[in-house]
């Protein structure tokens, strides 16, 4: 019980995406202990990040330590506490996701200079290594866009990792949950609506875009779930179903429709699912 979260804490300093998936998987394997005593179950996870910070107190390790603690450990802890109290795992998943989004926005603000320098170094290396494939103007424009949405890009990757871990947690806990059964709580839409006026605040346009991109991930996942549920009713052959999904999902414009479907389904519950998800 002690060794696994300790190792995952070390891993998450370098690979927070993988660490998040594996920590959720571990929590599902030890589901009774994890839900009964969430902090005790994963307390060892925090030892290595804290030790790195104490023994190397320079500015360099602060970002990966924060990613491990606030981008992996705390979201999983929130998930376990919420699941043990509200007894609904989709609600717990939502709380954990909101923690990730909040941290991701703070991360982009506080470590903005570090992230920008790292991004610039990578772009320079790519341009130097493959000059024959690089269009300078296109690279500059693309780089500017990626730099602007860098906070949201990190959040999106962690949310997808959290969702993969959530599916694995459910499977290990003996209550498998497919994407087609995902149902977010109704208040999630209100949060999106409340934050819309942020666009009107002068100088906060980039914050608005990053927040909205991050918040859109969960309704989009639910929209994909609605699509899978609908297609599975009319396409019996699983191969045909898989090919149909692939064709739809490689079309980038379809994600806007899936987002709107997911947003509507949160309130209208097209699939008539029990709200809140599976009992914990």
C-alpha positions in Angstrom: 0.0 0.0 0.0 2.9 2.4 0.8 5.3 1.5 -2.0 3.0 1.9 -5.0 1.8 5.5 -4.3 5.5 6.4 -3.4 6.7 5.2 -6.8 3.8 7.0 -8.6 4.7 10.2 -6.8 8.2 9.9 -8.3 6.8 9.2 -11.7 4.4 12.1 -11.6 7.2 14.6 -11.2 8.4 13.7 -14.7 5.2 12.3 -16.3 2.0 13.8 -14.7 -0.2 12.4 -17.4 0.9 8.8 -16.9 1.0 9.3 -13.1 -2.6 10.5 -13.0 -3.9 7.4 -14.9 -1.9 5.0 -12.7 -2.8 6.7 -9.4 -6.5 6.4 -10.3 -5.9 2.8 -11.3 -4.2 2.1 -8.0 -7.1 3.7 -6.1 -9.5 1.5 -7.9 -7.6 -1.6 -7.0 -7.6 -0.6 -3.3 -11.1 0.9 -3.6 -12.3 0.0 -0.1 -9.3 1.5 1.6 -9.2 4.4 -0.8 -12.8 5.4 -0.1 -12.6 4.7 3.6 -9.4 6.7 4.2 -8.6 8.6 1.1 -5.6 10.6 2.5 -4.0 7.6 4.1 -4.4 5.6 0.9 -2.3 8.0 -1.2 -0.3 9.9 1.4 2.9 8.3 0.3 2.4 9.9 -3.1 3.2 13.3 -1.8 6.5 12.4 -0.1 8.8 12.5 -3.2 7.5 15.8 -4.6 7.8 17.4 -1.2 11.3 15.9 -0.7 12.4 17.3 -4.2 11.2 20.7 -3.2 12.9 20.6 0.2 16.3 19.3 -1.0 16.4 21.3 -4.2 14.7 24.5 -3.4 15.6 26.3 -6.6 13.1 27.6 -9.1 13.7 24.8 -11.6 11.9 21.9 -9.7 9.0 24.0 -8.6 6.9 23.5 -11.8 7.2 19.7 -12.0 6.6 19.4 -8.2 3.4 21.5 -8.5 2.3 19.5 -11.5 2.7 16.3 -9.4 1.0 17.7 -6.3 -1.7 19.8 -7.8 -2.1 18.2 -11.2 -2.1 14.6 -10.0 -2.2 14.0 -6.2 -4.8 16.6 -5.1 -7.2 15.9 -8.0 -7.2 12.2 -7.1 -7.6 13.0 -3.4 -10.6 15.2 -4.2 -12.0 12.4 -6.3 -11.7 9.9 -3.5 -13.1 12.2 -0.9 -16.1 13.3 -3.1 -16.8 9.7 -4.1 -16.8 8.5 -0.5 -19.2 11.3 0.6 -21.6 11.9 -2.3 -21.4 8.3 -3.4 -21.6 9.3 -7.0 -18.5 8.8 -9.1 -19.4 11.1 -11.9 -19.9 13.9 -9.4 -16.5 13.1 -7.9 -15.0 13.1 -11.4 -16.5 16.6 -12.0 -15.0 18.0 -8.8 -11.6 16.5 -9.6 -11.8 18.0 -13.1 -12.6 21.4 -11.8 -9.6 21.3 -9.5 -7.4 20.5 -12.6 -8.9 23.3 -14.5 -8.3 25.8 -11.7 -4.7 24.7 -11.2 -4.1 24.7 -15.0 -5.2 28.4 -15.2 -3.0 29.3 -12.2 -0.1 27.3 -13.7 -0.3 29.3 -16.9 -0.3 32.6 -15.0 2.3 31.8 -12.4 4.7 29.9 -14.6 4.0 31.8 -17.7 7.6 33.0 -18.3 9.0 29.5 -17.7 6.5 27.9 -20.1 7.0 30.5 -22.7 10.8 30.1 -22.6 10.5 26.3 -22.8 8.1 26.6 -25.8 10.5 29.0 -27.5 13.4 26.7 -27.0 11.5 23.8 -28.5 10.4 25.8 -31.5 13.9 27.0 -32.1 15.2 23.4 -31.9 12.6 22.2 -34.4 13.4 25.0 -36.8 17.1 24.3 -36.6 16.8 20.6 -36.9 14.3 20.6 -39.8 14.8 23.9 -41.7 13.8 22.4 -45.0 10.3 21.5 -43.7 9.7 24.8 -41.9 7.8 27.7 -43.3 9.0 30.7 -41.2 5.8 32.7 -41.4 3.6 29.6 -40.8 5.7 28.5 -37.9 5.5 31.9 -36.3 1.7 32.1 -36.6 1.2 28.5 -35.4 3.6 29.1 -32.5 1.8 32.2 -31.4 -1.5 30.3 -31.3 -0.1 27.4 -29.4 1.6 29.7 -27.0 -1.7 31.5 -26.3 -3.6 28.3 -25.5 -0.8 26.5 -23.7 -2.6 26.6 -20.3 -5.7 24.9 -21.9 -3.5 22.4 -23.8 -2.0 21.1 -20.6 -5.4 21.0 -18.9 -7.0 19.1 -21.8 -4.2 16.5 -21.7 -4.6 16.0 -17.9 -8.4 15.9 -18.1 -8.1 13.1 -20.7 -5.7 11.3 -18.4 -8.1 11.8 -15.5 -11.0 10.4 -17.6 -8.9 7.4 -18.6 -8.1 6.8 -15.0 -11.7 7.3 -14.0 -12.7 4.5 -16.4 -10.0 2.2 -15.0 -11.0 3.1 -11.5 -14.6 2.0 -12.2 -13.4 -1.2 -13.8 -11.1 -2.1 -10.9 -13.8 -1.2 -8.4 -16.2 -3.8 -10.1 -18.5 -1.2 -11.6 -17.4 -0.7 -15.2 -18.4 2.6 -16.8 -18.4 3.1 -20.6 -18.2 6.5 -22.2 -21.8 6.0 -23.4 -23.0 6.1 -19.8 -21.2 9.2 -18.7 -23.6 11.8 -17.2 -22.3 15.0 -15.6 -24.2 16.9 -12.9 -26.5 19.7 -14.1 -24.7 22.5 -12.3 -21.7 22.1 -14.6 -23.5 24.0 -17.4 -24.2 26.8 -15.0 -20.5 27.2 -14.3 -19.9 27.7 -18.0 -22.7 30.2 -18.4 -21.5 32.2 -15.3 -18.0 32.5 -16.8 -19.2 33.7 -20.2 -19.1 37.4 -19.3 -15.3 37.0 -18.7 -15.0 37.7 -22.5 -16.2 41.2 -22.0 -13.5 42.0 -19.4 -10.8 44.1 -21.2 -7.5 42.3 -21.5 -8.8 38.9 -20.4 -9.6 37.4 -23.8 -6.8 34.8 -23.6 -8.0 33.8 -20.1 -11.5 33.4 -21.4 -10.4 31.2 -24.3 -8.3 29.0 -22.1 -11.0 28.6 -19.5 -13.7 27.8 -22.0 -11.5 25.3 -23.9 -10.8 23.6 -20.6 -14.4 23.6 -19.5 -15.5 22.3 -22.9 -13.7 19.0 -22.5 -16.2 17.3 -20.2 -19.4 18.2 -22.2 -17.6 17.1 -25.3 -16.8 13.7 -23.7 -20.5 13.4 -22.8 -21.4 14.4 -26.4 -19.2 11.5 -27.7 -21.0 9.3 -25.2 -24.4 10.3 -26.6 -23.1 9.7 -30.1 -21.9 6.2 -29.1 -25.2 5.4 -27.4 -27.2 6.5 -30.5 -25.0 4.7 -33.0 -25.0 1.5 -31.0 -28.8 1.4 -31.3 -28.7 1.4 -35.1 -25.4 -0.3 -35.9 -25.2 -3.8 -34.5 -21.9 -4.7 -36.1 -19.1 -3.4 -33.8 -16.7 -3.0 -36.6 -19.1 -0.8 -38.5 -19.7 1.1 -35.3 -16.0 1.7 -34.8 -15.4 2.8 -38.4 -18.4 5.2 -38.2 -17.1 6.7 -34.9 -13.6 7.1 -36.4 -14.9 8.9 -39.5 -16.9 11.3 -37.3 -14.1 12.0 -34.8 -11.4 12.7 -37.3 -13.6 15.6 -38.6 -12.6 18.5 -36.4 -15.8 20.4 -37.1 -17.8 17.5 -35.6 -16.4 18.4 -32.1 -18.4 21.6 -32.0 -21.6 19.6 -32.6 -20.6 17.0 -30.0 -19.9 19.9 -27.5 -23.4 21.3 -28.1 -25.0 17.8 -27.8 -23.1 17.1 -24.6 -24.0 20.5 -23.2 -27.7 19.9 -23.9 -27.6 16.3 -22.6 -26.4 17.5 -19.2 -29.7 19.2 -18.7 -32.1 17.2 -21.0 -30.6 13.7 -20.3 -31.4 12.2 -23.8 -30.3 8.7 -22.7 -32.5 8.8 -19.6 -29.6 7.9 -17.3 -29.6 8.1 -13.6 -27.9 11.4 -12.9 -24.6 11.4 -11.0 -23.2 8.2 -12.4 -22.5 4.9 -10.8 -22.7 4.6 -7.0 -19.3 4.6 -5.3 
